[in-house]
Amino acid sequence: MTNIKIVKLENGDDIVCSFPSDQLPEEHALLRITKPLQIKYIPQLTPGGFRDYVALVKWTAYTSDQVITIPKQKIMTITNATNEMQKSYVNIIKDYNVLDKVPERVQNMKYEQQRLSDEQNKEVNEIFNKFEDEDPTFH
């Protein structure tokens, strides 16, 4: 795949996608994109300091549509994806149709509510009180 682009939307979303060859006429207000994945920047604290971890998540969850139309007026820029981003994108879209499906083992999990003992509750409250003492903005 060589037509992989990064679309920056006016709401700040970065979308990695490809453009299908069967686009709408140029004067049309919509643009077609294929298998869009949102680029999420997740800060990580490493021994060398903060750095961003990049995650690609299905942008249009809970649909089987692979071609999505977006208004051209909502697009700020369209750029070519780097080789590394292209490789990541191609690797992830292999399973595009199952990206938003919850695995059956997770769907069938049962959670049992448990009450903390008075001693456990006291310990948890002490931890939170310590945070409040150290950081007055902590709620």
Phi, psi and omega in degrees: 000124182244353184260040183269126186235160171250121179253121177262119180266159182295340177278000178100348179295139170252125183240127172260133186198178170239162181254124178291155181288337181267070179283160173289162178305149185303327181282353180290149183280352183246153176237139178267135173231154184244135176046061182288137174236132178278138177270118179252128177261117183245115181290141178232141174267119180243168177304334180270003181115195180281143171211156181270135170260134181256126177242141176251121181233151181300124185284323180249077184292157174063035171218149176266359178298132178257337176253123183241143176254138177231148178292131179300327182292346179270356183267129176269311180214159172227124181230163175284142177282147176292166178301319180296317179293322177300316180297316179298315181299310181299321179295319184283323184289351175303326181250030186305320185288347180244009183298326184258008179275134177278126180304145184303322181297329179281321180299325186268003181290140177248136178249133180254124180284134179234143178268136175287146174290165179301322180293316178296318179298319178298317180297317179296316179298323178296321178297312180294322178298324178297317178297319179298321179295321183281328184225102183295343179276352180289129179237000000 
